[in-house]
Amino acid sequence: MVISLKGRKALVGGASQGLGLAVAKQLAESGASVTVMARNEDKLKNVVANLDTGKGQVHQYLTADFSDFDGYKNIINSYFKEN
C-alpha cells in the first residue's frame, strides 16, 4: 500500500533509534517533512541527514529530554507556535 504524505508535517519522539527511527523513516519515505525528537543531538543530526528528501521534504530535529516535563513542554509549545 502506498500512502502519500507529501506536503504534510510529522513530529516523532524517540526518533534517534528503534521504533521512533523506523517511524520517522517511513513517514519521510511517504513524503512527509519530519521533525525528530530525542536527547542525543548528534544522533538526531545523523537521522535528519539520512531521511528521504526525494519529494522536496525539509526535515529538522528538536533536542528534548522527555524526563524533564517542563523543558519538554516548553519545546513542544514553541514548536507548535512556529509551525
mmCIF file as gemmi writes it, N, C-alpha and C atoms, coordinates in Angstrom:
data_model
loop_
_atom_site.group_PDB
_atom_site.id
_atom_site.type_symbol
_atom_site.label_atom_id
_atom_site.label_alt_id
_atom_site.label_comp_id
_atom_site.label_asym_id
_atom_site.label_entity_id
_atom_site.label_seq_id
_atom_site.pdbx_PDB_ins_code
_atom_site.Cartn_x
_atom_site.Cartn_y
_atom_site.Cartn_z
_atom_site.occupancy
_atom_site.B_iso_or_equiv
_atom_site.pdbx_formal_charge
_atom_site.auth_seq_id
_atom_site.auth_asym_id
_atom_site.pdbx_PDB_model_num
ATOM 1 N N . MET Axp A 1 ? 0.843 -1.172 0 1 0 ? 1 A 1
ATOM 2 C CA . MET Axp A 1 ? 0 0 0 1 0 ? 1 A 1
ATOM 3 C C . MET Axp A 1 ? 0.889 1.236 0 1 0 ? 1 A 1
ATOM 4 N N . VAL Axp A 2 ? 0.589 2.184 -0.865 1 0 ? 2 A 1
ATOM 5 C CA . VAL Axp A 2 ? 1.34 3.421 -0.959 1 0 ? 2 A 1
ATOM 6 C C . VAL Axp A 2 ? 0.482 4.555 -0.395 1 0 ? 2 A 1
ATOM 7 N N . ILE Axp A 3 ? 1.044 5.258 0.565 1 0 ? 3 A 1
ATOM 8 C CA . ILE Axp A 3 ? 0.358 6.391 1.173 1 0 ? 3 A 1
ATOM 9 C C . ILE Axp A 3 ? 1.182 7.63 0.881 1 0 ? 3 A 1
ATOM 10 N N . SER Axp A 4 ? 0.56 8.665 0.321 1 0 ? 4 A 1
ATOM 11 C CA . SER Axp A 4 ? 1.269 9.908 0.054 1 0 ? 4 A 1
ATOM 12 C C . SER Axp A 4 ? 1.019 10.897 1.182 1 0 ? 4 A 1
ATOM 13 N N . LEU Axp A 5 ? 2.115 11.335 1.794 1 0 ? 5 A 1
ATOM 14 C CA . LEU Axp A 5 ? 2.044 12.356 2.837 1 0 ? 5 A 1
ATOM 15 C C . LEU Axp A 5 ? 2.74 13.632 2.396 1 0 ? 5 A 1
ATOM 16 N N . LYS Axp A 6 ? 2.909 13.788 1.088 1 0 ? 6 A 1
ATOM 17 C CA . LYS Axp A 6 ? 3.577 14.961 0.552 1 0 ? 6 A 1
ATOM 18 C C . LYS Axp A 6 ? 2.856 16.22 1.022 1 0 ? 6 A 1
ATOM 19 N N . GLY Axp A 7 ? 3.623 17.185 1.508 1 0 ? 7 A 1
ATOM 20 C CA . GLY Axp A 7 ? 3.064 18.432 2 1 0 ? 7 A 1
ATOM 21 C C . GLY Axp A 7 ? 2.615 18.377 3.452 1 0 ? 7 A 1
ATOM 22 N N . ARG Axp A 8 ? 2.743 17.218 4.075 1 0 ? 8 A 1
ATOM 23 C CA . ARG Axp A 8 ? 2.35 17.057 5.482 1 0 ? 8 A 1
ATOM 24 C C . ARG Axp A 8 ? 3.576 17.148 6.383 1 0 ? 8 A 1
ATOM 25 N N . LYS Axp A 9 ? 3.337 17.454 7.65 1 0 ? 9 A 1
ATOM 26 C CA . LYS Axp A 9 ? 4.409 17.506 8.639 1 0 ? 9 A 1
ATOM 27 C C . LYS Axp A 9 ? 4.16 16.445 9.694 1 0 ? 9 A 1
ATOM 28 N N . ALA Axp A 10 ? 5.247 15.885 10.218 1 0 ? 10 A 1
ATOM 29 C CA . ALA Axp A 10 ? 5.146 14.877 11.267 1 0 ? 10 A 1
ATOM 30 C C . ALA Axp A 10 ? 6.169 15.176 12.357 1 0 ? 10 A 1
ATOM 31 N N . LEU Axp A 11 ? 5.778 14.933 13.599 1 0 ? 11 A 1
ATOM 32 C CA . LEU Axp A 11 ? 6.658 15.081 14.757 1 0 ? 11 A 1
ATOM 33 C C . LEU Axp A 11 ? 6.783 13.707 15.401 1 0 ? 11 A 1
ATOM 34 N N . VAL Axp A 12 ? 8.03 13.217 15.523 1 0 ? 12 A 1
ATOM 35 C CA . VAL Axp A 12 ? 8.251 11.861 16.033 1 0 ? 12 A 1
ATOM 36 C C . VAL Axp A 12 ? 9.209 11.917 17.222 1 0 ? 12 A 1
ATOM 37 N N . GLY Axp A 13 ? 8.73 11.473 18.381 1 0 ? 13 A 1
ATOM 38 C CA . GLY Axp A 13 ? 9.563 11.401 19.581 1 0 ? 13 A 1
ATOM 39 C C . GLY Axp A 13 ? 10.327 10.099 19.638 1 0 ? 13 A 1
ATOM 40 N N . GLY Axp A 14 ? 11.453 10.13 20.335 1 0 ? 14 A 1
ATOM 41 C CA . GLY Axp A 14 ? 12.274 8.935 20.476 1 0 ? 14 A 1
ATOM 42 C C . GLY Axp A 14 ? 12.82 8.451 19.153 1 0 ? 14 A 1
ATOM 43 N N . ALA Axp A 15 ? 13.136 9.387 18.27 1 0 ? 15 A 1
ATOM 44 C CA . ALA Axp A 15 ? 13.438 9.049 16.88 1 0 ? 15 A 1
ATOM 45 C C . ALA Axp A 15 ? 14.911 8.836 16.574 1 0 ? 15 A 1
ATOM 46 N N . SER Axp A 16 ? 15.758 8.777 17.589 1 0 ? 16 A 1
ATOM 47 C CA . SER Axp A 16 ? 17.179 8.572 17.289 1 0 ? 16 A 1
ATOM 48 C C . SER Axp A 16 ? 17.53 7.098 17.106 1 0 ? 16 A 1
ATOM 49 N N . GLN Axp A 17 ? 16.598 6.203 17.457 1 0 ? 17 A 1
ATOM 50 C CA . GLN Axp A 17 ? 16.848 4.765 17.296 1 0 ? 17 A 1
ATOM 51 C C . GLN Axp A 17 ? 15.539 3.998 17.437 1 0 ? 17 A 1
ATOM 52 N N . GLY Axp A 18 ? 15.589 2.728 17.165 1 0 ? 18 A 1
ATOM 53 C CA . GLY Axp A 18 ? 14.453 1.839 17.397 1 0 ? 18 A 1
ATOM 54 C C . GLY Axp A 18 ? 13.195 2.185 16.621 1 0 ? 18 A 1
ATOM 55 N N . LEU Axp A 19 ? 12.045 2.012 17.284 1 0 ? 19 A 1
ATOM 56 C CA . LEU Axp A 19 ? 10.756 2.233 16.633 1 0 ? 19 A 1
ATOM 57 C C . LEU Axp A 19 ? 10.557 3.679 16.176 1 0 ? 19 A 1
ATOM 58 N N . GLY Axp A 20 ? 11.003 4.634 16.982 1 0 ? 20 A 1
ATOM 59 C CA . GLY Axp A 20 ? 10.867 6.036 16.594 1 0 ? 20 A 1
ATOM 60 C C . GLY Axp A 20 ? 11.607 6.333 15.299 1 0 ? 20 A 1
ATOM 61 N N . LEU Axp A 21 ? 12.801 5.79 15.165 1 0 ? 21 A 1
ATOM 62 C CA . LEU Axp A 21 ? 13.586 5.956 13.947 1 0 ? 21 A 1
ATOM 63 C C . LEU Axp A 21 ? 12.883 5.304 12.764 1 0 ? 21 A 1
ATOM 64 N N . ALA Axp A 22 ? 12.361 4.104 12.963 1 0 ? 22 A 1
ATOM 65 C CA . ALA Axp A 22 ? 11.657 3.396 11.89 1 0 ? 22 A 1
ATOM 66 C C . ALA Axp A 22 ? 10.427 4.181 11.431 1 0 ? 22 A 1
ATOM 67 N N . VAL Axp A 23 ? 9.693 4.751 12.375 1 0 ? 23 A 1
ATOM 68 C CA . VAL Axp A 23 ? 8.505 5.55 12.039 1 0 ? 23 A 1
ATOM 69 C C . VAL Axp A 23 ? 8.926 6.799 11.261 1 0 ? 23 A 1
ATOM 70 N N . ALA Axp A 24 ? 9.974 7.479 11.715 1 0 ? 24 A 1
ATOM 71 C CA . ALA Axp A 24 ? 10.448 8.677 11.027 1 0 ? 24 A 1
ATOM 72 C C . ALA Axp A 24 ? 10.858 8.37 9.588 1 0 ? 24 A 1
ATOM 73 N N . LYS Axp A 25 ? 11.56 7.265 9.394 1 0 ? 25 A 1
ATOM 74 C CA . LYS Axp A 25 ? 11.985 6.866 8.046 1 0 ? 25 A 1
ATOM 75 C C . LYS Axp A 25 ? 10.78 6.598 7.149 1 0 ? 25 A 1
ATOM 76 N N . GLN Axp A 26 ? 9.797 5.884 7.668 1 0 ? 26 A 1
ATOM 77 C CA . GLN Axp A 26 ? 8.617 5.552 6.872 1 0 ? 26 A 1
ATOM 78 C C . GLN Axp A 26 ? 7.827 6.811 6.511 1 0 ? 26 A 1
ATOM 79 N N . LEU Axp A 27 ? 7.68 7.714 7.448 1 0 ? 27 A 1
ATOM 80 C CA . LEU Axp A 27 ? 6.973 8.965 7.173 1 0 ? 27 A 1
ATOM 81 C C . LEU Axp A 27 ? 7.697 9.776 6.093 1 0 ? 27 A 1
ATOM 82 N N . ALA Axp A 28 ? 9.027 9.837 6.191 1 0 ? 28 A 1
ATOM 83 C CA . ALA Axp A 28 ? 9.807 10.561 5.185 1 0 ? 28 A 1
ATOM 84 C C . ALA Axp A 28 ? 9.683 9.898 3.82 1 0 ? 28 A 1
ATOM 85 N N . GLU Axp A 29 ? 9.73 8.577 3.773 1 0 ? 29 A 1
ATOM 86 C CA . GLU Axp A 29 ? 9.587 7.86 2.507 1 0 ? 29 A 1
ATOM 87 C C . GLU Axp A 29 ? 8.206 8.077 1.893 1 0 ? 29 A 1
ATOM 88 N N . SER Axp A 30 ? 7.232 8.371 2.74 1 0 ? 30 A 1
ATOM 89 C CA . SER Axp A 30 ? 5.874 8.636 2.259 1 0 ? 30 A 1
ATOM 90 C C . SER Axp A 30 ? 5.674 10.093 1.871 1 0 ? 30 A 1
ATOM 91 N N . GLY Axp A 31 ? 6.707 10.931 2.058 1 0 ? 31 A 1
ATOM 92 C CA . GLY Axp A 31 ? 6.656 12.312 1.594 1 0 ? 31 A 1
ATOM 93 C C . GLY Axp A 31 ? 6.504 13.369 2.657 1 0 ? 31 A 1
ATOM 94 N N . ALA Axp A 32 ? 6.382 12.994 3.91 1 0 ? 32 A 1
ATOM 95 C CA . ALA Axp A 32 ? 6.212 13.978 4.981 1 0 ? 32 A 1
ATOM 96 C C . ALA Axp A 32 ? 7.533 14.664 5.321 1 0 ? 32 A 1
ATOM 97 N N . SER Axp A 33 ? 7.436 15.929 5.729 1 0 ? 33 A 1
ATOM 98 C CA . SER Axp A 33 ? 8.571 16.618 6.334 1 0 ? 33 A 1
ATOM 99 C C . SER Axp A 33 ? 8.543 16.25 7.806 1 0 ? 33 A 1
ATOM 100 N N . VAL Axp A 34 ? 9.623 15.654 8.287 1 0 ? 34 A 1
ATOM 101 C CA . VAL Axp A 34 ? 9.635 15.06 9.622 1 0 ? 34 A 1
ATOM 102 C C . VAL Axp A 34 ? 10.517 15.866 10.569 1 0 ? 34 A 1
ATOM 103 N N . THR Axp A 35 ? 9.991 16.117 11.759 1 0 ? 35 A 1
ATOM 104 C CA . THR Axp A 35 ? 10.778 16.677 12.85 1 0 ? 35 A 1
ATOM 105 C C . THR Axp A 35 ? 10.976 15.544 13.844 1 0 ? 35 A 1
ATOM 106 N N . VAL Axp A 36 ? 12.239 15.206 14.087 1 0 ? 36 A 1
ATOM 107 C CA . VAL Axp A 36 ? 12.558 14.12 15.003 1 0 ? 36 A 1
ATOM 108 C C . VAL Axp A 36 ? 12.989 14.7 16.347 1 0 ? 36 A 1
ATOM 109 N N . MET Axp A 37 ? 12.662 13.966 17.411 1 0 ? 37 A 1
ATOM 110 C CA . MET Axp A 37 ? 12.992 14.418 18.764 1 0 ? 37 A 1
ATOM 111 C C . MET Axp A 37 ? 13.655 13.288 19.549 1 0 ? 37 A 1
ATOM 112 N N . ALA Axp A 38 ? 14.646 13.668 20.351 1 0 ? 38 A 1
ATOM 113 C CA . ALA Axp A 38 ? 15.299 12.755 21.288 1 0 ? 38 A 1
ATOM 114 C C . ALA Axp A 38 ? 16.299 13.585 22.094 1 0 ? 38 A 1
ATOM 115 N N . ARG Axp A 39 ? 17.043 12.929 22.97 1 0 ? 39 A 1
ATOM 116 C CA . ARG Axp A 39 ? 18.021 13.636 23.8 1 0 ? 39 A 1
ATOM 117 C C . ARG Axp A 39 ? 19.351 13.864 23.112 1 0 ? 39 A 1
ATOM 118 N N . ASN Axp A 40 ? 19.75 12.942 22.242 1 0 ? 40 A 1
ATOM 119 C CA . ASN Axp A 40 ? 21.101 12.959 21.682 1 0 ? 40 A 1
ATOM 120 C C . ASN Axp A 40 ? 21.14 13.741 20.37 1 0 ? 40 A 1
ATOM 121 N N . GLU Axp A 41 ? 21.671 14.95 20.437 1 0 ? 41 A 1
ATOM 122 C CA . GLU Axp A 41 ? 21.696 15.829 19.262 1 0 ? 41 A 1
ATOM 123 C C . GLU Axp A 41 ? 22.521 15.25 18.116 1 0 ? 41 A 1
ATOM 124 N N . ASP Axp A 42 ? 23.647 14.624 18.419 1 0 ? 42 A 1
ATOM 125 C CA . ASP Axp A 42 ? 24.475 14.049 17.356 1 0 ? 42 A 1
ATOM 126 C C . ASP Axp A 42 ? 23.722 12.969 16.587 1 0 ? 42 A 1
ATOM 127 N N . LYS Axp A 43 ? 23.013 12.107 17.305 1 0 ? 43 A 1
ATOM 128 C CA . LYS Axp A 43 ? 22.221 11.071 16.64 1 0 ? 43 A 1
ATOM 129 C C . LYS Axp A 43 ? 21.108 11.695 15.808 1 0 ? 43 A 1
ATOM 130 N N . LEU Axp A 44 ? 20.47 12.74 16.334 1 0 ? 44 A 1
ATOM 131 C CA . LEU Axp A 44 ? 19.391 13.399 15.593 1 0 ? 44 A 1
ATOM 132 C C . LEU Axp A 44 ? 19.897 14.033 14.308 1 0 ? 44 A 1
ATOM 133 N N . LYS Axp A 45 ? 21.057 14.659 14.365 1 0 ? 45 A 1
ATOM 134 C CA . LYS Axp A 45 ? 21.65 15.246 13.153 1 0 ? 45 A 1
ATOM 135 C C . LYS Axp A 45 ? 21.87 14.168 12.101 1 0 ? 45 A 1
ATOM 136 N N . ASN Axp A 46 ? 22.352 13.016 12.532 1 0 ? 46 A 1
ATOM 137 C CA . ASN Axp A 46 ? 22.587 11.898 11.621 1 0 ? 46 A 1
ATOM 138 C C . ASN Axp A 46 ? 21.272 11.392 11.035 1 0 ? 46 A 1
ATOM 139 N N . VAL Axp A 47 ? 20.241 11.281 11.861 1 0 ? 47 A 1
ATOM 140 C CA . VAL Axp A 47 ? 18.932 10.831 11.379 1 0 ? 47 A 1
ATOM 141 C C . VAL Axp A 47 ? 18.413 11.784 10.312 1 0 ? 47 A 1
ATOM 142 N N . VAL Axp A 48 ? 18.434 13.082 10.597 1 0 ? 48 A 1
ATOM 143 C CA . VAL Axp A 48 ? 17.923 14.076 9.643 1 0 ? 48 A 1
ATOM 144 C C . VAL Axp A 48 ? 18.701 14.015 8.332 1 0 ? 48 A 1
ATOM 145 N N . ALA Axp A 49 ? 20.013 13.854 8.433 1 0 ? 49 A 1
ATOM 146 C CA . ALA Axp A 49 ? 20.847 13.794 7.226 1 0 ? 49 A 1
ATOM 147 C C . ALA Axp A 49 ? 20.54 12.571 6.365 1 0 ? 49 A 1
ATOM 148 N N . ASN Axp A 50 ? 19.97 11.527 6.969 1 0 ? 50 A 1
ATOM 149 C CA . ASN Axp A 50 ? 19.724 10.29 6.236 1 0 ? 50 A 1
ATOM 150 C C . ASN Axp A 50 ? 18.26 10.034 5.89 1 0 ? 50 A 1
ATOM 151 N N . LEU Axp A 51 ? 17.372 10.95 6.228 1 0 ? 51 A 1
ATOM 152 C CA . LEU Axp A 51 ? 15.965 10.783 5.859 1 0 ? 51 A 1
ATOM 153 C C . LEU Axp A 51 ? 15.76 11.124 4.39 1 0 ? 51 A 1
ATOM 154 N N . ASP Axp A 52 ? 14.837 10.444 3.767 1 0 ? 52 A 1
ATOM 155 C CA . ASP Axp A 52 ? 14.491 10.638 2.36 1 0 ? 52 A 1
ATOM 156 C C . ASP Axp A 52 ? 14.02 12.08 2.122 1 0 ? 52 A 1
ATOM 157 N N . THR Axp A 53 ? 14.58 12.733 1.1 1 0 ? 53 A 1
ATOM 158 C CA . THR Axp A 53 ? 14.152 14.086 0.716 1 0 ? 53 A 1
ATOM 159 C C . THR Axp A 53 ? 13.735 14.133 -0.747 1 0 ? 53 A 1
ATOM 160 N N . GLY Axp A 54 ? 13.426 12.988 -1.309 1 0 ? 54 A 1
ATOM 161 C CA . GLY Axp A 54 ? 13.109 12.878 -2.735 1 0 ? 54 A 1
ATOM 162 C C . GLY Axp A 54 ? 11.82 13.552 -3.167 1 0 ? 54 A 1
ATOM 163 N N . LYS Axp A 55 ? 10.989 13.931 -2.23 1 0 ? 55 A 1
ATOM 164 C CA . LYS Axp A 55 ? 9.724 14.601 -2.573 1 0 ? 55 A 1
ATOM 165 C C . LYS Axp A 55 ? 9.726 16.057 -2.119 1 0 ? 55 A 1
ATOM 166 N N . GLY Axp A 56 ? 10.928 16.603 -1.913 1 0 ? 56 A 1
ATOM 167 C CA . GLY Axp A 56 ? 11.066 18.005 -1.536 1 0 ? 56 A 1
ATOM 168 C C . GLY Axp A 56 ? 10.891 18.286 -0.052 1 0 ? 56 A 1
ATOM 169 N N . GLN Axp A 57 ? 10.927 17.252 0.78 1 0 ? 57 A 1
ATOM 170 C CA . GLN Axp A 57 ? 10.748 17.447 2.212 1 0 ? 57 A 1
ATOM 171 C C . GLN Axp A 57 ? 11.927 18.194 2.837 1 0 ? 57 A 1
ATOM 172 N N . VAL Axp A 58 ? 11.626 18.888 3.919 1 0 ? 58 A 1
ATOM 173 C CA . VAL Axp A 58 ? 12.65 19.529 4.732 1 0 ? 58 A 1
ATOM 174 C C . VAL Axp A 58 ? 12.486 18.961 6.137 1 0 ? 58 A 1
ATOM 175 N N . HIS Axp A 59 ? 13.513 18.285 6.613 1 0 ? 59 A 1
ATOM 176 C CA . HIS Axp A 59 ? 13.454 17.648 7.92 1 0 ? 59 A 1
ATOM 177 C C . HIS Axp A 59 ? 14.223 18.482 8.938 1 0 ? 59 A 1
ATOM 178 N N . GLN Axp A 60 ? 13.841 18.349 10.199 1 0 ? 60 A 1
ATOM 179 C CA . GLN Axp A 60 ? 14.529 19.065 11.266 1 0 ? 60 A 1
ATOM 180 C C . GLN Axp A 60 ? 14.513 18.222 12.536 1 0 ? 60 A 1
ATOM 181 N N . TYR Axp A 61 ? 15.196 18.706 13.545 1 0 ? 61 A 1
ATOM 182 C CA . TYR Axp A 61 ? 15.217 17.97 14.813 1 0 ? 61 A 1
ATOM 183 C C . TYR Axp A 61 ? 15.032 18.917 15.98 1 0 ? 61 A 1
ATOM 184 N N . LEU Axp A 62 ? 14.554 18.364 17.085 1 0 ? 62 A 1
ATOM 185 C CA . LEU Axp A 62 ? 14.441 19.062 18.359 1 0 ? 62 A 1
ATOM 186 C C . LEU Axp A 62 ? 15.112 18.197 19.41 1 0 ? 62 A 1
ATOM 187 N N . THR Axp A 63 ? 16.021 18.785 20.155 1 0 ? 63 A 1
ATOM 188 C CA . THR Axp A 63 ? 16.663 18.053 21.237 1 0 ? 63 A 1
ATOM 189 C C . THR Axp A 63 ? 15.809 18.222 22.483 1 0 ? 63 A 1
ATOM 190 N N . ALA Axp A 64 ? 15.341 17.111 23.032 1 0 ? 64 A 1
ATOM 191 C CA . ALA Axp A 64 ? 14.459 17.168 24.195 1 0 ? 64 A 1
ATOM 192 C C . ALA Axp A 64 ? 14.676 15.962 25.087 1 0 ? 64 A 1
ATOM 193 N N . ASP Axp A 65 ? 14.623 16.203 26.383 1 0 ? 65 A 1
ATOM 194 C CA . ASP Axp A 65 ? 14.697 15.133 27.375 1 0 ? 65 A 1
ATOM 195 C C . ASP Axp A 65 ? 13.282 14.918 27.891 1 0 ? 65 A 1
ATOM 196 N N . PHE Axp A 66 ? 12.688 13.785 27.556 1 0 ? 66 A 1
ATOM 197 C CA . PHE Axp A 66 ? 11.301 13.52 27.913 1 0 ? 66 A 1
ATOM 198 C C . PHE Axp A 66 ? 11.096 13.369 29.419 1 0 ? 66 A 1
ATOM 199 N N . SER Axp A 67 ? 12.163 13.143 30.18 1 0 ? 67 A 1
ATOM 200 C CA . SER Axp A 67 ? 12.03 13.028 31.63 1 0 ? 67 A 1
ATOM 201 C C . SER Axp A 67 ? 11.961 14.396 32.317 1 0 ? 67 A 1
ATOM 202 N N . ASP Axp A 68 ? 12.283 15.468 31.587 1 0 ? 68 A 1
ATOM 203 C CA . ASP Axp A 68 ? 12.171 16.841 32.093 1 0 ? 68 A 1
ATOM 204 C C . ASP Axp A 68 ? 10.882 17.435 31.533 1 0 ? 68 A 1
ATOM 205 N N . PHE Axp A 69 ? 9.776 17.218 32.229 1 0 ? 69 A 1
ATOM 206 C CA . PHE Axp A 69 ? 8.462 17.579 31.697 1 0 ? 69 A 1
ATOM 207 C C . PHE Axp A 69 ? 8.347 19.061 31.369 1 0 ? 69 A 1
ATOM 208 N N . ASP Axp A 70 ? 8.788 19.933 32.249 1 0 ? 70 A 1
ATOM 209 C CA . ASP Axp A 70 ? 8.663 21.372 31.99 1 0 ? 70 A 1
ATOM 210 C C . ASP Axp A 70 ? 9.48 21.791 30.764 1 0 ? 70 A 1
ATOM 211 N N . GLY Axp A 71 ? 10.704 21.287 30.664 1 0 ? 71 A 1
ATOM 212 C CA . GLY Axp A 71 ? 11.532 21.599 29.5 1 0 ? 71 A 1
ATOM 213 C C . GLY Axp A 71 ? 10.925 21.056 28.218 1 0 ? 71 A 1
ATOM 214 N N . TYR Axp A 72 ? 10.436 19.828 28.285 1 0 ? 72 A 1
ATOM 215 C CA . TYR Axp A 72 ? 9.797 19.194 27.132 1 0 ? 72 A 1
ATOM 216 C C . TYR Axp A 72 ? 8.559 19.982 26.708 1 0 ? 72 A 1
ATOM 217 N N . LYS Axp A 73 ? 7.739 20.378 27.683 1 0 ? 73 A 1
ATOM 218 C CA . LYS Axp A 73 ? 6.522 21.132 27.396 1 0 ? 73 A 1
ATOM 219 C C . LYS Axp A 73 ? 6.85 22.458 26.704 1 0 ? 73 A 1
ATOM 220 N N . ASN Axp A 74 ? 7.9 23.134 27.154 1 0 ? 74 A 1
ATOM 221 C CA . ASN Axp A 74 ? 8.307 24.396 26.528 1 0 ? 74 A 1
ATOM 222 C C . ASN Axp A 74 ? 8.758 24.189 25.087 1 0 ? 74 A 1
ATOM 223 N N . ILE Axp A 75 ? 9.504 23.13 24.842 1 0 ? 75 A 1
ATOM 224 C CA . ILE Axp A 75 ? 9.98 22.833 23.487 1 0 ? 75 A 1
ATOM 225 C C . ILE Axp A 75 ? 8.794 22.543 22.559 1 0 ? 75 A 1
ATOM 226 N N . ILE Axp A 76 ? 7.863 21.74 23.027 1 0 ? 76 A 1
ATOM 227 C CA . ILE Axp A 76 ? 6.679 21.401 22.219 1 0 ? 76 A 1
ATOM 228 C C . ILE Axp A 76 ? 5.837 22.637 21.946 1 0 ? 76 A 1
ATOM 229 N N . ASN Axp A 77 ? 5.615 23.457 22.966 1 0 ? 77 A 1
ATOM 230 C CA . ASN Axp A 77 ? 4.809 24.677 22.77 1 0 ? 77 A 1
ATOM 231 C C . ASN Axp A 77 ? 5.466 25.603 21.759 1 0 ? 77 A 1
ATOM 232 N N . SER Axp A 78 ? 6.772 25.77 21.837 1 0 ? 78 A 1
ATOM 233 C CA . SER Axp A 78 ? 7.491 26.605 20.862 1 0 ? 78 A 1
ATOM 234 C C . SER Axp A 78 ? 7.388 26.036 19.467 1 0 ? 78 A 1
ATOM 235 N N . TYR Axp A 79 ? 7.512 24.71 19.355 1 0 ? 79 A 1
ATOM 236 C CA . TYR Axp A 79 ? 7.423 24.061 18.047 1 0 ? 79 A 1
ATOM 237 C C . TYR Axp A 79 ? 6.063 24.347 17.403 1 0 ? 79 A 1
ATOM 238 N N . PHE Axp A 80 ? 5.003 24.181 18.142 1 0 ? 80 A 1
ATOM 239 C CA . PHE Axp A 80 ? 3.669 24.371 17.569 1 0 ? 80 A 1
ATOM 240 C C . PHE Axp A 80 ? 3.348 25.838 17.291 1 0 ? 80 A 1
ATOM 241 N N . LYS Axp A 81 ? 3.946 26.763 18.014 1 0 ? 81 A 1
ATOM 242 C CA . LYS Axp A 81 ? 3.771 28.188 17.718 1 0 ? 81 A 1
ATOM 243 C C . LYS Axp A 81 ? 4.437 28.541 16.388 1 0 ? 81 A 1
ATOM 244 N N . GLU Axp A 82 ? 5.584 27.919 16.117 1 0 ? 82 A 1
ATOM 245 C CA . GLU Axp A 82 ? 6.339 28.201 14.894 1 0 ? 82 A 1
ATOM 246 C C . GLU Axp A 82 ? 5.786 27.466 13.682 1 0 ? 82 A 1
ATOM 247 N N . ASN Axp A 83 ? 5.151 26.327 13.894 1 0 ? 83 A 1
ATOM 248 C CA . ASN Axp A 83 ? 4.691 25.505 12.787 1 0 ? 83 A 1
ATOM 249 C C . ASN Axp A 83 ? 3.195 25.54 12.742 1 0 ? 83 A 1
